[in-house]
Structure formats: structure tokens, C-alpha cells
Amino acid sequence: MSPLLVPFFLVVFAGISTTVVSRAHSLGTFDVFGRHMVAVNNDTSCVGRCNESADPSKPCQCNKFCQTFGDCCQDYAIVCALTCENNCDANYDPSKFCQCNKRCGEFRNCCPDYSKHCDLPPGKVTDAELAAISEDLLSLDINNVSPLVGINLQGRMPSDGSDNAPNLLLQVNEAVFEKKTISKLYALHDNYEAAVEIPEDNTENEKQEVNDFLDEIMKTPIMQRTKDFLAEKDFIPAINFRQTFHRLWFGFYSRAKGIAGSSGFEHVFMGELKNGGVSGFHHWAFFAKEELNNKLNYKGYVKQFNLGSNKGIVISEGFAWRNAPKPISSMFIGTSPEFDLAIYTICWFARPNALCPVVFNGKKLLIQTYDITYNGEKYIATAYPDV
């Protein structure tokens, strides 16, 4: 057979486009449904070039930055961008050769990666969904008090842990207590024993204070959105939301000697003493209170992350509490307690015992959570921003 009649096939971009090259005709591109699209050449087409490094010698580019710089080849969207990533449930678009909505299977026009990104089992949460829900929660934080919390970062904490911050980190305006969820939070601060080996007495008055706090936060838009999200993802039925939330955060379990002297709330929103050091302690309100009472010595910050839109910051910092060291910790500053509880709870379910990618004002932040099992039930062991 003459070599002029022998074609060979080059399959590119995970089967999304197939290019047939032969000496008998010019290069042609076919979409995933076998339809011929356009004749191209290597310099002006993205065929075989998807995600390659920018090449100034070529008139157009085929990487993710080309849309930013406005120099994509004309077939970039067809050849390289036929993906459902971050595009699930998009409206039908007749200009596109494949779709990412729930009915694409019915019409047999799903994009090749639809099952990877969109056809997810119950409880599965994509990174895009985590980004969306975290942005939602920040926008819904009506009890955010960042403008009322003065922050004096001072120096960075040296690697040897010495004190590089002679002044207080936080100055809290009394107007913050006009926010009911914050005033109810402060009422809980004297309910717990810091040492993990001391059992909690959990009096009837303390139980009522917890319920009063939950009453307030459950009214907020943040908690309504969180309840709906976790129900949609089959994590917690809406009817059981408060009961499950109460157990996860306020149920007691043991961190030492089998003694039920700890809870997720105490660990994260206050702090605990264990083996001569500080454990947990990831909330600004108790931090400010203990600073003011000369029980906490802030030593300097390590990193900071701005939430934007005057919503506060996230820092990692070092301090000593009740003369016990906490070489490195982290916390949101200025956010409401319901915001922290919501984002931590969602991440605890969506990315258990792992880093959870969230997004605030377009910037990515990681949340770390861990669980703990006690008497056959799982509880929140800890949760904090990884900054």
C-alpha cells in the first residue's frame, strides 16, 4: 500500500479530540462525537498543545493563562476546555459540543469527565462546592465584629519561641457584646475545666447556657445555610441537625485516662491543658479575655491571611497560657462564633481528618479537622485554619 494512503491517529487531551493526519489531506480535528470541526495547523491550533508552556514564537497559546492574557488559539475552548470541572449543573449551552448538567446522560452529550466531577455519590463534596459554600458563609456573617476588634500583630515570633510582642494582640470594643451570639458565647467561658484529666461537672445551669447559645446561633443565616448544605449532601438530615450538632461539639469524651473531660467546643473555642502544654485554643474571643486577665502572653505572629471586605484576618501565632506553652496555633479573628462552627463542621464532614480547601473573597485557605471516637461514637476532636 502506498504510504500516501496510510493514516495514523493521534489522540490528545484524554480522548476529547482526535486528529487524523495523512499525506492525502490536511490536518483535521474531530470532536468527541466524531464531528469534523476545522482544518488547522500546529501553530494556530491547540491540537496536541493543551497546557503546554507559553511559546512566544507561536501566534497563540493553549494553556490556562491564555484567557487571562487574551492570546488563546481559536479552538482552545473546543480542544482544551471541554471539562466539567467547576462547571457541574451549568445551563445547557448550544455553542458547546458537550454538557455538564444533570440531563446530559439523557441526551447522550455529557463531557468526558462528567462522571469524575459531577456524577458523585451521596455525601461527596467537590472543591468547587467547598469554595462556593465558604464564600456564602462569609457573606452571611451578620455578627462579624472585625471592625470592633483591634489587632496589634507586632513582631513575628522568633523560631526559638521567645517573646517578640510586648503588648496585647487584641483590644475588644464592648459593642461586640451587643451581638447575641457573642454574648452567649462568653457565658460559656467559665463552664469548663482546662485540664483534660479533670471530669466536667456539666451542671443544669451550664446545660441551659449551652442551649441558650445554640438557640441564638441556630437563628442565624449562617446556620440555616449550613443545615441546608449538610442535608443536601446527606450528612445530617435537616430534622436532626441541632441534635447532631450539639453532640458533635458539646458531647464529652476522653483525651486522658478514660476521663470524659473534653469536648470539641472546649478544645477549639477555649483551650485545654495536657502534658504540660496547651492543646487547641483556636478562637479570638477567649484569647482576648485571657489576655486582658493576664492569663495569656502573646509572643508574636507567624503568618497572616486577610479575609477581605473588612471581615477580619486569620493568623498563626505563638503564646503561653497559664504558664503553659503553645508554640504554634491559629485562629480566625473578628468572625462570629457561628461562622467558625459552620465552616469547621462542614469541613469535618466533607474532608474528615484532612485538609479542607475553602475560599474567602477569591483566596484559598485550608482548614484542618480531626475526629475522635469515644464509646463507639465520633466527635469533633479539633478544627483550625492551616495558615
C-alpha positions, -999 to +999 in steps of 0.1 A: +000+000+000+013+034-008+024+054+022+002+083+009-028+062+019-017+052+054-031+074+081-021+074+117-042+087+146-031+110+174-054+110+204-050+141+226-064+156+257-078+124+273-098+115+242-116+148+239-103+154+204-090+130+178-067+143+150-063+124+117-031+131+099-024+117+064-004+128+034-036+126+014-053+155+032-046+183+057-049+180+094-085+177+106-100+179+141-129+158+153-149+164+185-159+136+210-190+129+189-170+123+157-179+156+141-153+172+119-146+207+133-120+226+114-088+223+095-058+236+115-020+237+117+002+233+146+010+270+152-026+283+152-044+253+168-044+237+203-044+202+189-016+184+208-007+216+227-031+217+256-015+230+288+019+234+271+042+262+284+038+296+266+058+298+234+064+334+223+073+322+188+038+310+182+009+333+174-015+319+200-013+298+232-031+268+247-026+269+285-048+281+314-032+316+313-041+323+277-076+335+287-060+360+311-037+374+285-061+371+256-039+351+234-057+317+232-059+299+199-094+300+184-100+263+191-088+264+227-123+262+242-132+232+220-100+213+222-087+220+257-116+233+278-142+206+273-144+198+310-170+197+338-145+207+365-161+236+384-190+235+358-215+210+372-251+218+367-244+245+342-273+255+320-275+240+285-252+258+261-258+250+225-225+265+215-206+237+233-201+202+220-208+186+254-227+195+285-223+191+323-259+193+335-280+166+351-298+158+318-267+153+297-269+115+301-305+116+288-294+134+257-261+115+255-240+147+253-221+146+286-185+158+286-159+130+290-151+140+326-188+144+337-187+112+359-155+123+376-167+158+386-205+157+386-219+122+389-209+120+426-220+095+453-241+108+482-221+129+506-194+137+481-184+174+481-163+188+453-136+215+459-158+239+438-187+233+462-165+239+492-153+272+476-189+283+470-202+274+505-173+290+522-178+323+503-215+321+511-209+317+548-185+347+549-211+368+531-238+357+556-218+365+587-241+392+600-225+390+635-190+396+622-173+421+645-140+426+628-143+465+629-147+463+667-116+441+673-083+460+674-054+438+662-018+446+671+004+419+655+037+435+665+067+413+656+070+378+641+076+352+667+112+340+666+120+304+659+132+299+694+098+308+708+110+340+726+086+369+731+086+394+703+053+411+712+054+433+744+017+444+740-017+427+738-026+412+705-064+421+708-084+450+720-121+443+720-147+471+719-176+465+744-200+469+715-192+433+705-215+421+733-245+436+715-242+406+692-262+380+710-243+350+697-211+365+710-226+375+744-240+339+747-206+325+738-189+345+766-213+330+791-198+295+783-162+305+791-164+296+828-181+262+823-150+241+817-120+226+835-089+233+814-070+201+825-082+172+803-078+147+832-104+165+853-140+154+846-166+181+837-194+185+861-219+198+834-244+214+858-280+221+848-272+258+846-243+250+823-265+229+801-290+257+799-263+282+789-253+258+760-289+256+749-292+294+751-261+297+729-274+271+704-308+289+703-291+321+691-268+306+666-295+284+650-314+316+641-286+330+620-285+328+582-251+310+585-266+281+604-296+279+582-273+277+552-251+251+569-281+230+578-294+230+543-259+222+528-253+193+551-288+179+544-284+183+507-252+163+509-268+136+530-245+142+560-272+153+585-310+151+579-324+186+585-347+174+612-317+160+632-294+190+626-294+206+660-293+173+679-263+161+659-246+194+660-250+195+698-234+161+702-205+167+679-194+199+695-207+196+731-207+159+738-180+149+763-153+124+756-119+114+770-084+126+760-067+112+790-071+083+814-106+074+802-120+106+819-147+124+800-131+158+805-131+172+770-153+183+741-148+197+707-162+231+717-139+234+748-109+223+728-114+247+698-131+277+713-113+278+746-083+255+751-071+226+772-040+218+793-024+184+786+010+170+793+024+204+804+013+222+772-017+240+757-039+220+734-064+235+710-073+272+717-084+285+683-108+313+689-102+350+693-129+358+719-114+336+747-079+347+736-088+384+742-104+376+775-074+357+788-050+384+776-070+411+794-070+389+826-032+385+824-035+348+819-022+347+784+011+360+769+010+366+732+046+362+718+041+372+681+026+360+649+040+337+622+017+342+592-015+361+584-043+358+559-067+386+552-103+376+547-110+408+528-141+431+528-133+441+563-142+406+576-112+400+597-080+380+594-066+346+601-032+343+619-009+317+632+008+327+664+026+316+695+017+322+731+017+309+767-015+303+786-015+298+824+023+294+821+020+265+796+034+269+761+016+268+728+045+271+703+022+275+673-016+279+670-040+296+646-074+313+646-099+335+628-101+370+643-133+390+641-156+363+628-187+353+646-188+320+666-214+306+643-191+313+613-163+293+628-186+265+639-202+263+605-170+262+584-154+237+608-184+214+608-187+214+570-150+206+566-152+179+593-178+161+572-165+169+537-128+163+543-125+142+575-091+141+591-077+160+561-070+195+548-102+211+535-098+238+508-121+268+513-122+302+496-128+337+510-130+366+487-114+346+460-084+335+481-078+299+491-073+288+527-070+254+542-089+241+572-077+211+592-101+189+612-098+156+631-123+133+647-121+112+678-141+081+687-154+076+722-178+048+733-184+040+697-194+075+685-174+101+666-169+136+678-150+167+667-116+164+681-102+197+667-106+221+639-084+251+629-072+272+599-040+259+584-022+292+576 
